[in-house]
Amino acid sequence: MGVVFGLPSASAATVDTSASYVFVNRHSGKAMDLYDWSTAEGAPVNQWSRNDLAVQQWQFVDAGGGFYKVRSRHSGKVLELPSAADGTQLVQSSDRGSGTQQFRLEDSAGGFVRFVNRESGKVIDLWEWSTADGGRLAAYSNVDGANQQWQLVRLGGGTRTFTNPIKRNGPDPWLRVHNGVYYLATTTWNSTITMRRSTTLAGLATAQEQVIFNLAGRPNGCCNMWAPEFHLIDGPNGPRWYFYYTAGQNVSDFNPTQRLHVLESAGTDPMGPYTFKADLGNDWQLDASILTVNNRLYLMGTYNPGGSYGQSLFITPMSNPWTLSGNRVRLSSPTLPWERQTHPVNEGPEPLYHNGRTMIVYSASACWGPDYKLGLLTFTGSNPLNPAHWTKAPNPVFQRSDANSVYAPGHNGFFTSPDGTEDWIVYHANDSAGGGCDMNRSTRAQKFTWNADGTPNFGTPARLGVTLTAPSGE
């Protein structure tokens, strides 16, 4: 017999239709898993080592008469045994209200249950008593074998918490919540683009780093990958993730080879697979992000126009997520004293939308000094390509906290909690005033609120190690 997780036992009588569950097989100790993160109709459902990711999370939907539909939190599709024949593969499919998609729970000893199909009376069986990842789940006659018994592990009990950092050695973080799963990418400063994922914010700290694309051999950017961002944008082939990043030619920072580039995903999985899509411009640029105004796309980033301007923010219109369609416009330069500490810099522009208001939060001053911080631009006109239609806040909106030993907080992104009710900021920072602009910066996150005038209130950056309440909906 495999491992049985020592959590409170669940029975057929205690199903909570508002909760998410992981189903752990009594024989193998492995979890019911939507194979290969598929969202396709008829995709197989097998077993896999338990990881509690969305592909292993299931919700019960009352179908009447003591039967339930079992819905995947990842795909939104429901379990189905399409045939009464022994050996019929368990699959996911769109909810048609069919009896082949409905199950009742029958108790087994020790708090385990069997899934009995309404149409056929067959149960979900671990085929041939497999203990392997990918072991097939199929229909079989109900004999109450250990390979037909499942523990219902309820997720989300109690108040979840986390502590910063959520990733050490994680500069320039970008985080998204997609189908209840957190996805995080940060600068690698090598030839790989990596990502980690977790169903909890706290879990990102120990989640496996996975390479989603390798830049080795690319002539316009083989190395020095930094400032990654990924955006889900509806394009000609439907929604796709567009992954923007900076890369150079394996030489030191602040050199003429740094360029902006974009990848495109094959589907709607943030982990890809990705293919290279385009180079974005042919000169020194950093920190790509995407702004949307009136359903039009704009590329934002950082460049140095020369003269007295210093490192500045730019904006360029786009005809699609990978094609520029107009001239680059300088949007903001470091003109205020707090934008010029150690070195004059505006960089890392990030869009922020709230109650019909469009804003850009950007990083200012030198990243290699302790006073790197965030500033705010608000769109107060009608043309996003006109710098006069943006208003710069006179003071920073997020900065160092000597009391909390947080220095150089910046290069941020934004995400919403899994239930969509809370706004969160993700950023990097140093824990000493002597920290530099390097891989030692760590990824941190905290919830923020809104001021009466509609601007964000980011508060004070939280001290490392302080217990914080996790985002709502975990």
Summary of the structure (lengths in Angstrom):
residues: 474
radius of gyration: 24.9
end to end distance: 31.2
largest distance: 80.3
contacts: 1626
relative contact order: 0.10
helix: 7%
strand: 46%
